[in-house]
């Protein structure tokens, strides 16, 4: 599994050095379980009201604000859309993204590629 990792280099763990693949996997598993299950002080200050009924529709101003915040001159992601491409459409791309996002909210189904 760790073909790229040389096992002659010891992996330091709080209990000592680990050299074997199973020990490294177990160490990472333990680390991730602690990391993902610990309580953070900042989480206690977050509260949200439970909303019942239909979801609010996304406004075009929200999409436009999001597009303005996109970093320019960066490689596009899996969508193959860069910030420059969406910003250059002068409103057509904004409307398309708005329709797409509101369709997702209405349907309640996120595309598999986004998960």
KETOR-290475 format. One line per field, with one value per residue: x, y, z of N, C-alpha, C in turn; residue in one letter. Coordinates in steps of 0.05 Angstrom, whole numbers. Atoms other than C-alpha are relative to their C-alpha. Layout:
nx: [X ...] $
ny: [Y ...] $
nz: [Z ...] $
cax: [X ...] $
cay: [Y ...] $
caz: [Z ...] $
cx: [X ...] $
cy: [Y ...] $
cz: [Z ...] $
aa: [A ...] $
***
This chain:
nx: [16 -18 -23 -17 -13 -22 4 -25 0 20 22 1 26 -4 -10 -26 -3 14 -13 15 23 23 -3 5 29 13 -6 16 28 4 -2 23 22 -3 4 27 20 -4 17 -14 13 15 25 21 12 16 27 17 28 10 19 18 14 -17 -25 0 -12 -25 5 -21 -21 -18 -18 -18 -20 -18 -17 -20 -20 -17 -27 -7 -26 -4 9 28 4 13 21 -15 7 -17 13 1 21 27 2 1 25 16 28 11 -11 11 28 -1 -8 23 20 -11 0 28 10 -10 14 27 1 -12 -19 -26 -13 -20 -27 -5 -2] $
ny: [-24 -23 5 -24 -5 17 9 -1 -26 4 -19 -6 1 -8 23 8 1 21 6 18 -12 2 -19 -26 -3 -2 -26 -20 4 -11 -29 -11 3 -21 -25 -4 3 -18 -24 -25 -22 -17 13 -4 -26 0 9 -5 7 21 -12 19 -10 0 -15 -26 0 -15 -25 -5 -16 19 13 -21 -6 23 -1 -22 9 21 -8 0 11 26 23 8 26 22 -11 -12 -28 -18 -25 -18 10 -6 -29 -12 4 -25 5 25 21 -4 11 29 10 -4 20 25 2 1 26 18 -5 9 29 12 20 -11 18 18 -11 -21 13] $
nz: [0 -2 17 2 -26 -7 -28 -15 -15 -21 -4 -29 -13 -28 -15 11 29 14 26 17 13 -18 -21 11 4 -26 -11 14 -8 -27 2 13 -18 -20 13 9 -21 -22 -2 3 -15 19 8 -20 4 24 -3 24 -4 17 19 12 24 24 -2 14 26 2 15 20 -13 -14 20 10 -20 0 24 -4 -19 11 6 28 8 -12 16 -6 -15 15 18 23 3 -15 -8 23 19 -11 -3 27 13 -4 -9 10 -18 -27 1 3 -27 -18 7 -9 -29 -9 7 -20 -25 4 3 -24 9 8 20 -11 4 -20 -27] $
cax: [0 56 100 125 147 214 206 280 265 232 166 166 105 92 108 173 194 152 182 129 69 16 45 44 -28 -49 -14 -49 -116 -107 -85 -144 -194 -168 -167 -237 -270 -241 -283 -262 -276 -299 -354 -391 -405 -440 -515 -567 -641 -676 -714 -775 -810 -782 -710 -697 -680 -610 -609 -570 -533 -506 -479 -450 -416 -387 -361 -327 -291 -263 -188 -165 -107 -116 -123 -195 -222 -261 -315 -262 -290 -241 -258 -242 -290 -349 -334 -328 -398 -427 -488 -504 -458 -484 -556 -536 -501 -562 -609 -563 -556 -631 -646 -602 -636 -705 -690 -650 -600 -526 -490 -445 -384 -392 -391] $
cay: [0 49 34 106 102 73 30 34 105 100 135 171 158 180 109 105 90 49 14 -34 -18 -43 0 61 48 38 101 142 111 130 201 212 185 233 291 280 267 320 379 448 510 548 496 513 585 564 560 556 556 496 517 479 486 500 524 596 609 634 706 729 779 720 686 751 765 694 702 768 733 679 682 699 667 599 531 509 452 391 434 461 530 584 649 687 644 654 728 741 718 785 758 697 653 684 667 597 585 614 567 508 522 536 472 434 467 452 380 367 327 345 319 260 298 350 299] $
caz: [0 17 -43 -44 29 47 109 126 150 218 230 297 340 411 434 395 324 276 216 191 146 196 251 207 186 258 279 225 243 316 297 251 302 354 305 278 345 390 413 392 434 372 358 422 401 337 337 283 282 254 192 169 103 34 28 10 -61 -77 -102 -163 -119 -78 -140 -167 -101 -101 -172 -153 -96 -141 -148 -218 -255 -222 -254 -262 -219 -240 -271 -320 -308 -287 -253 -317 -358 -311 -300 -376 -391 -367 -332 -374 -332 -268 -288 -309 -241 -205 -242 -228 -154 -145 -182 -133 -74 -102 -120 -56 -96 -101 -164 -149 -177 -121 -64] $
cx: [17 25 19 16 22 -2 26 3 -21 -20 -3 -28 4 10 27 0 -15 13 -18 -26 -25 2 -5 -30 -15 4 -16 -29 -5 1 -25 -25 0 -6 -29 -21 4 -18 17 -16 -17 -27 -22 -14 -18 -28 -15 -28 -8 -22 -17 -13 20 26 -2 14 26 -5 24 22 19 19 20 22 20 19 21 22 18 27 6 27 7 -9 -29 -1 -12 -21 12 -9 19 -15 -3 -22 -27 -4 -3 -27 -20 -29 -12 10 -11 -28 0 8 -23 -21 9 -2 -29 -13 9 -14 -28 -2 10 20 25 12 22 28 7 4 28] $
cy: [25 -4 24 5 -21 -9 -2 27 -3 23 5 2 7 -23 -10 1 -24 -4 -17 14 -1 20 28 5 3 27 22 -2 13 31 12 -2 21 27 5 -1 19 25 25 22 17 -12 6 27 1 -10 7 -8 -22 12 -22 13 1 17 27 -3 17 24 4 17 -18 -13 20 7 -23 0 22 -8 -22 10 -4 -13 -26 -22 -7 -27 -21 9 11 29 17 25 19 -7 9 30 14 -3 23 -6 -26 -23 2 -12 -30 -13 3 -22 -28 -4 -1 -27 -22 3 -11 -30 -14 -21 13 -19 -16 12 20 -13 -8] $
cz: [0 -17 -2 26 5 29 15 15 22 2 30 9 29 18 -9 -30 -11 -27 -18 -10 19 23 -9 -5 26 13 -13 7 27 -1 -12 17 21 -13 -7 22 24 -2 -3 14 -19 -8 19 -4 -25 6 -25 6 -20 -18 -12 -23 -23 5 -15 -26 1 -18 -20 12 16 -19 -11 20 2 -23 3 19 -11 -8 -30 -4 15 -18 7 15 -18 -19 -26 -5 18 7 -24 -19 11 2 -28 -13 3 6 -8 18 28 1 -2 27 20 -5 9 30 11 -7 20 26 -2 0 25 -7 -10 -21 13 -3 22 28 6] $
aa: [X X X X X X X X X X X X X X X X X X X X X X X X X X X X X X X X X X X X X X X X X X X X X X X X X X X X X X X X X X X X X X X X X X X X X X X X X X X X X X X X X X X X X X X X X X X X X X X X X X X X X X X X X X X X X X X X X X X] $
***
